[in-house]
Amino acid sequence: MSFREKYARIARHYEALERPLDRYFCPLRRKAISFIEGKRVLEVGVGVGKTLKYYPRDVELCGIDAVPGALEIAGRKAEELGLNACFKEADVERLPFPDGSFDTVVSSFVFCTVPNPEKGMEEILRVLRPGGRVIFIEHTRSDSKLVDYLFLRPMKLLLKPLLDDDPLRETHKLVKRYFEIEHEEDHYGGVVRLIVGRNSKKI
């Protein structure tokens, strides 16, 4: 079963399942969205729209996700919030947009499940305008081998078969291969990281 099928099965229950983590993750989501630049914003893996309430009302937002059921929930939220937003069923590895379409691209807890993360980064870079900003909040391998062994490895044993989620990925290192890093924060021993980068291609 693919990660799309696995997430489709829990889409309607996702918020309830993640609610115990909201006190830790929602402040990071709010902070991440505060780094947005420009009007044209893409959120990859928007899911059920956990970030939507933090967006400025003047942005032109497009959210993509591979799970239609999640997009339906996100669409209803955006309408209730009065956001100027559109939603498309799409994959970060094959974004259906022309080169340089967006001023900012946001990814919130996505790359722990992307089958080909290098291709996903290439696609984000492609659709981000030269000089545009990229914002990631990601689960990553910790800076502590003890945390990896005692916490993240057991989590992987649970999450990998359930959601194809790999909390031991080094997405923070991958981001640095594609973007010029402007800001980085480690939280909970590096288990979660907020990374802000820029497309360094000349405008």
C-alpha positions as CSV (number, residue, x, y, z in Angstrom):
1,M,0.0,0.0,0.0
2,S,1.4,3.4,-1.0
3,F,1.7,6.4,1.4
4,R,-1.1,8.0,-0.5
5,E,-3.4,5.1,0.3
6,K,-2.3,5.0,3.9
7,Y,-3.0,8.8,4.4
8,A,-6.3,8.5,2.5
9,R,-7.5,6.0,5.1
10,I,-6.8,8.4,8.0
11,A,-7.5,11.8,6.4
12,R,-10.8,12.4,8.2
13,H,-9.2,11.5,11.5
14,Y,-5.8,13.1,11.0
15,E,-6.4,16.2,13.2
16,A,-7.7,14.2,16.1
17,L,-4.7,11.8,15.8
18,E,-2.2,14.7,15.8
19,R,-4.0,16.9,18.4
20,P,-1.6,15.8,21.3
21,L,1.3,17.3,19.2
22,D,-0.4,20.6,18.4
23,R,1.0,22.3,21.5
24,Y,4.5,21.5,20.1
25,F,4.0,21.9,16.3
26,C,1.5,24.7,15.9
27,P,3.8,27.4,17.3
28,L,6.4,26.3,14.7
29,R,3.8,26.4,12.0
30,R,2.9,29.9,12.9
31,K,6.5,31.0,13.0
32,A,7.2,29.3,9.6
33,I,4.4,31.1,7.9
34,S,5.7,34.4,9.3
35,F,8.7,34.1,7.0
36,I,6.6,34.2,3.8
37,E,7.6,36.8,1.2
38,G,5.6,37.9,-1.8
39,K,2.0,37.2,-2.8
40,R,2.2,33.9,-4.7
41,V,2.7,31.1,-2.3
42,L,2.7,27.3,-2.8
43,E,2.3,24.9,0.1
44,V,3.3,21.3,-0.9
45,G,1.7,18.5,1.1
46,V,-0.9,20.9,2.5
47,G,-2.8,18.0,4.0
48,V,-5.9,18.9,6.0
49,G,-4.7,22.5,6.2
50,K,-3.0,22.7,9.6
51,T,-1.1,25.8,8.6
52,L,-4.0,27.7,6.9
53,K,-5.1,29.8,9.8
54,Y,-1.6,31.4,10.0
55,Y,-1.5,32.7,6.4
56,P,-1.9,36.5,5.7
57,R,-5.3,37.1,4.0
58,D,-3.7,38.9,1.1
59,V,-1.6,36.0,-0.3
60,E,-2.5,34.0,-3.4
61,L,-2.2,30.5,-2.0
62,C,-2.1,27.2,-3.9
63,G,-2.0,24.0,-1.8
64,I,-1.2,20.6,-3.3
65,D,-1.5,17.2,-1.8
66,A,-1.6,13.6,-3.1
67,V,-4.7,12.8,-1.0
68,P,-8.1,14.1,-2.3
69,G,-9.8,13.6,1.0
70,A,-7.3,15.8,2.8
71,L,-7.7,18.5,0.1
72,E,-11.5,18.6,0.6
73,I,-11.0,19.3,4.3
74,A,-8.3,22.0,3.6
75,G,-10.6,23.6,1.0
76,R,-13.4,24.0,3.5
77,K,-11.1,25.5,6.0
78,A,-9.7,28.0,3.5
79,E,-13.3,29.1,2.6
80,E,-14.2,29.6,6.3
81,L,-11.0,31.6,6.8
82,G,-11.7,33.8,3.7
83,L,-8.4,32.8,2.1
84,N,-7.7,33.4,-1.6
85,A,-6.7,29.8,-2.1
86,C,-6.8,27.0,-4.7
87,F,-6.1,23.3,-4.1
88,K,-4.8,20.7,-6.5
89,E,-4.3,17.0,-6.3
90,A,-0.6,16.7,-7.1
91,D,2.8,15.2,-6.1
92,V,5.8,17.3,-5.0
93,E,7.9,15.1,-7.3
94,R,5.8,16.3,-10.3
95,L,4.5,19.8,-9.6
96,P,2.0,21.0,-12.3
97,F,3.3,24.5,-12.5
98,P,5.6,26.5,-14.8
99,D,9.1,27.4,-13.8
100,G,9.4,30.3,-11.4
101,S,5.6,30.4,-10.6
102,F,5.9,31.2,-6.8
103,D,7.5,33.8,-4.5
104,T,7.5,31.4,-1.6
105,V,7.2,27.6,-1.2
106,V,6.2,26.1,2.2
107,S,6.6,22.5,3.2
108,S,5.3,21.4,6.6
109,F,6.2,17.9,7.8
110,V,6.2,16.5,4.3
111,F,9.7,15.2,3.3
112,C,9.6,12.4,5.9
113,T,7.2,10.6,3.5
114,V,8.3,11.7,0.0
115,P,9.5,8.6,-1.9
116,N,12.1,10.5,-3.9
117,P,13.1,13.5,-1.8
118,E,15.8,14.7,-4.2
119,K,13.3,14.9,-7.0
120,G,10.9,16.8,-4.7
121,M,13.6,19.4,-3.9
122,E,14.4,19.8,-7.6
123,E,10.7,20.5,-8.3
124,I,10.4,23.0,-5.5
125,L,13.5,24.8,-6.8
126,R,12.1,24.8,-10.4
127,V,8.8,26.4,-9.5
128,L,10.3,28.9,-7.1
129,R,11.2,32.2,-8.8
130,P,14.9,33.3,-8.7
131,G,15.5,34.9,-5.4
132,G,12.3,33.3,-4.0
133,R,12.1,31.9,-0.5
134,V,11.5,28.3,0.7
135,I,10.3,27.4,4.2
136,F,10.6,23.9,5.7
137,I,9.4,22.4,9.0
138,E,10.6,18.8,9.0
139,H,11.1,15.8,11.2
140,T,14.8,14.9,11.0
141,R,17.4,12.7,12.5
142,S,18.5,14.2,15.8
143,D,21.9,15.6,16.7
144,S,21.9,13.1,19.5
145,K,22.6,9.4,18.8
146,L,20.9,8.6,22.1
147,V,17.7,10.4,21.0
148,D,17.9,8.6,17.7
149,Y,18.3,5.2,19.4
150,L,15.8,5.6,22.2
151,F,13.1,7.7,20.5
152,L,13.4,8.0,16.7
153,R,14.2,4.4,15.9
154,P,11.2,3.0,17.8
155,M,9.1,5.8,16.2
156,K,10.2,4.6,12.8
157,L,9.2,1.0,13.6
158,L,5.7,2.3,14.2
159,L,5.4,5.1,11.6
160,K,7.1,3.5,8.6
161,P,4.5,0.6,8.1
162,L,1.6,2.8,9.2
163,L,2.3,6.0,7.1
164,D,5.6,5.4,5.2
165,D,7.0,8.1,7.6
166,D,10.8,8.0,8.2
167,P,11.7,10.2,11.1
168,L,15.4,9.5,10.7
169,R,15.8,11.3,7.3
170,E,18.4,14.0,7.1
171,T,16.2,16.5,5.2
172,H,18.1,19.4,6.8
173,K,21.2,18.4,4.9
174,L,19.3,17.8,1.7
175,V,17.8,21.3,1.8
176,K,21.3,22.8,2.0
177,R,22.2,21.1,-1.3
178,Y,19.5,23.0,-3.2
179,F,19.0,26.3,-1.4
180,E,21.0,29.1,0.3
181,I,20.1,28.8,4.0
182,E,19.1,32.1,5.7
183,H,17.7,30.8,9.0
184,E,17.7,27.5,10.8
185,E,16.3,26.4,14.2
186,D,16.6,23.0,15.9
187,H,13.8,21.9,18.2
188,Y,13.6,19.0,20.6
189,G,17.2,18.0,20.1
190,G,17.0,18.4,16.3
191,V,14.0,16.0,16.0
192,V,12.1,18.9,14.4
193,R,13.8,21.7,12.4
194,L,12.6,25.0,10.9
195,I,14.7,25.9,7.9
196,V,14.4,29.1,5.7
197,G,16.3,29.2,2.4
198,R,16.4,31.0,-0.8
199,N,16.7,30.2,-4.5
200,S,20.1,31.7,-5.2
201,K,19.7,31.9,-8.9
202,K,20.0,35.5,-10.1
203,I,16.8,37.4,-10.9
